Amino acid sequence: MRFLPVRFLLIALVCFAGGGVTVQAAADASQSDALDGWYAGPMASYVVADDHWHANNGPGAVLFAGYRAGMLAAEVQASLAVLGASTGNRSTVAGGIGANLLVLPFDFAPNFYAIGGVGMLHADDYARAVADPNGPLLPPGASVANDVFNAMYAQGGFGQLFGFNVAGHRFAIRAEVLARYSEHHRPDDFGAGNTLRFTDYVANLGVQIPLGAAAPEPAPVAPPPVVVPVASPVDSDGDGVADPQDQCPKTPATAQVDASGCPLPPPCKPPEAGQRVDLSGCGVGDSVLLRGVNFEDNSARLTVNAKMILDGVADALGKSPDLQVEIDGHTDSRGSDAYNQALSEQRADAVMQYLVERGVAGERMTTRGFGEIEPIADNHDEAGRELNRRVELKIVGSGASATAGTGPASDDAPASEPDAAMATLPVPPAPASDGKSVPGPKATAPGTSGQP
């Protein structure tokens, strides 16, 4: 072989593998997937001929068509090469058809491929010169008869695609080098049979043309939104409400506040012994046990202590004019059900009447008697019965409609005497047959021994 085709092939492979990957990194066509689908194209060739051709190296051409899907492509090709005359022989024309498989295995170089294929080679004007394929060439001026033969070939090599866009289509420059091997068994001029083996090296350079629709234009990339930093609101007192919305600017940081930054009212709970009733934290559904609101035995007449407690209730209702309340009366289980029911209703009415006299608007209040049906303690001992005799203040509404006519009466106003009126209410006597004292309403005042 005249100028070391093995070395030529190795140098070419290094150039394609190194230089191709370098260009690949910068080229827009590195998007290998954009070349998927049907394709075709022409390539120019240069063939480094085996010595057994008795011909010089020469140019050629290749036409190919195929289909690519991801890392694989299959194609067919037709090739033609003209090898120059050597030592006075005529040129040799070699053509062929075949099929190739391309593999693109590398993610970092998605357009670098390996190629292999098989086909049929047809040669015309081959100069058969000597019986020995390794013998001397024909002398200058010698002539021989034309020879035509067909042979199968196999080829393999490497290549690189360099993509570019034209009018929305993905094209690619295609460059590859291959080694092609073929055999031909024929008689020589002297009647001896010989098997001639050819190893040629082929370099191809051309254009791969997509046959599908144009690739869609990439959607314009919207510029990233401009983020304007927002200054954190100032909260001088550290209560979690910014200064512009804080209506109580000096609230301690540990205090629980509402949306306006003001402290929340204390939770709704019944007063302890000696404390006044406070409804500032109460809302709809809350119930306050009026401890100490007791009555005289077997009647709906309020005791002096009960009136003092109810004075505080009237003041608390005056400070919370938006509240509407229900006054509930309860008794223990002594006496008949009917008697206890009537007595609980009368005692609830007595509490309401007293609060009206102390300036609480009557339309803000309703009354209800429960008799003995809702005990909160055991009725089998006096301590339990005492807890069951109680009056409760239940919050049933809240709103501006409750503000009319509110406010405690002036201390200079003449004292009312609702108990005098309530004393005239008919209280059915306790049944004599049960031998028990009459039941009292469910006032929650401890220490009212013997009260029904």
Secondary structure, DSSP 4 states (H G I P E B T S, - for coil): -TT-HHHHHHHHHHHHHHHHHHHHHH-GGG-GGGG-EEEEEEEEEEEE--GGG-B--EEEEEEEEEEEETTEEEEEEEEEEEEPB-TTPPPEEEEEEEEEEEE---SSSTTEEEEEEEEEEEEES-----SSTTSPPPPTT------EEEEEEEEEEEEEEEEEEETTEEEEEEEEEEEEEEEEEEE-TTS-EEEEEEEEEEEEEEEEEE-SPPPPPPPPPPPPPPPPPPPPPP-TT-SSS-GGG-SSTT--TTS-B-TTSPBPPPPP-PPPTTPPP--TT--TT-EEE-TT--B-TTS-PBPHHHHHHHHHHHHHHHH-TTEEEEEEE-B-SSS-HHHHHHHHHHHHHHHHHHHHHTT--GGGEEEEE-TTSS-SS-TTSHHHHHHHS-EEEEEEEESGGG-TT-SPPPTTSPPP-HHHHHTTS--PPPPGGG--PPPPB----TT-TT--
